[in-house]
């Protein structure tokens, strides 16, 4: 196993552990009715029960985690020539390159789990602050949407850019 793969597995485990800790702490501190939507005047106008929020968020993350992990494992059963990719001749040239391509694709998919789980942690944190702090307002947390969008854009662009780089050019 390569160091990058092991690091990514550790980051997946760490993000999942951080999510569980954040979720349980939020459950402990949140009121029984959690405000999930606010008017333009920062007044809550939609609420959800704390257990519903807890279970829905937990189930979403677990299902998402499992689905992406399963998809990443299935990558190795699909022939590399079936994937659309830049630098196609290089990545399909021999078995080693095809194997490296699959590893890059698997790691790219697994990194989505880390990005999404970290974004969900930020959302839970914002909900916790908005529902427990007297001086918090919604505009303080608008950056969370931007961070999530930037994370997804970087994730989407990483794979095609990475596949444009050949192994030999990384060593130069």
N, C-alpha and C positions, 0 to 999 in steps of 0.2 A: 504494500500500500504506500502511496505517495504521501509526503508530508502535508500537501495542500488538502488532500482528502481527509486526513486525520484532523487537521485544523478545522475544517468545515464541519465535520461530525461533532467536534467539541463545541463549536459555536452553536450548532443546532441544539445540542444538549443544554448548553448554558442559557440560550434564549428561552427554551421550554421551561427550564427551572425558574428563570426570572419571571416568566409569564405566570407560572403557578403561584409563586410567592406574591406577585403583584395582585393577582386575582383574589387570593385568600385575604390579603391585607385590605383590599378594597371591599370585600364582602363584610369584613369585620367593621370597617369604619363608615361605610355608606348607610344612609337612612333607608328605611323600609321601602319608600317610594323614591326612585332615582329619576331626577330630571334628565331627559335625553335630548330635548329640543328647547330652544330659547327664541323669544320674539326679537324683533329688531331693537327693543328697549332692554334687552338682557333679562327678561322675565321668563321663567320656565313655563312652557305651555304643553308639554308632553312628558308623561312619566311612564316608568316601567317598574314592576316589582323587582326587588333586589334578587330573589332567587331566580327569576326568569332571566335577568341579565347575566347572572353568574353561570347558569347552565348553558344558555345560548352561546355565550362567549367561549366557554370551555369546550363545548361540543364543536363549535366552528373550528377552533384551533386544532383540536385533536384530529378531526376529519381532514382538514387541510394538510396537516403534518403527514398523516398516513397516506393521503392521495398523492401528494408530491413525492414522498419516499417510494411508494409503489411505482409511480411513473418513472422515477429515476432508475430503479432497479430493472424495469422492463426495457430500458434503453439498450442493454447488452444483448437482448434477444432479437433486436431489429437489425438487419444488415445496414451497414453504414451507407451503402450506395443509395438507399431509399430516402435519406435525409437531404433536403436542399441545403447547400452550404457554399460560402465563398471559398476560393482556393480548392475547388473540388478535386482536381487532379493530384494535388499534394496530399490531401487527407485520405484519398482512396488508393494511393500509390502502393502501399504494402500493409501487411497486417498490423505492424507496430503503429503506423500512423492512424489506422482505423480504430485501433484500441485507444490511442490517445484522444482521438476525436470523441469517442464515446465517454471517456472519463471527463473531458471538458464539458460535454453536454450534461452528464450526470451531476457534476459539481455546480454547474450553472443552475440547474433545476433546484438542487438542494439549497442553494443560496437564497432562493425565493422564500423558502420557509423562514430563514433567519430575518429577512427584510420584513416580511408580513407580520411575524410574531413580535418583532421589536416595535413596529408601528401600532399594533394592537395594545402593547404595553403602554405606549404613549397616550393612546386614546383612553385607556382605563385610568391612567394617572390624571388626565384632564377631567374626566368625569368625577373622579374622587375629589379633586381640588374644587371644582365648580359646585359640588353638592355638600361640601363640608366647610368651605372657607367663606367667611362673611364678605371679604373684600375682593374675591376673585370675580372677574368678568370674562365673558366669552371671547372677547377680542384678544385676550392674553394667550389664547390657545389656537389661534388661526394658523400659526406656523406649522402645526402638526400635519395639516392637510398638505402643505407645501413639501414638508419632509417626506411624506409618503409618496407623493407624486415624483419627486426627484429620485427617490430610491427605486421606484419602478422604472423610470426612464433610464437610469444608469444600468439597471439590471437588463432591460431589453436591449440596450445598445452594446453591452459588454460582449455577448456571444458573437455577433457578426464581426466586431472589431478584433476579438481574440482569434477568430478563425482566419482572419486576413494575415496574421503573423505566423510565419513558418518557424518550425523548431530551430533551424540553423540560424535564422536571424535573431533569435533570442539569445544565442550564445555569443554573437559578435559584439 
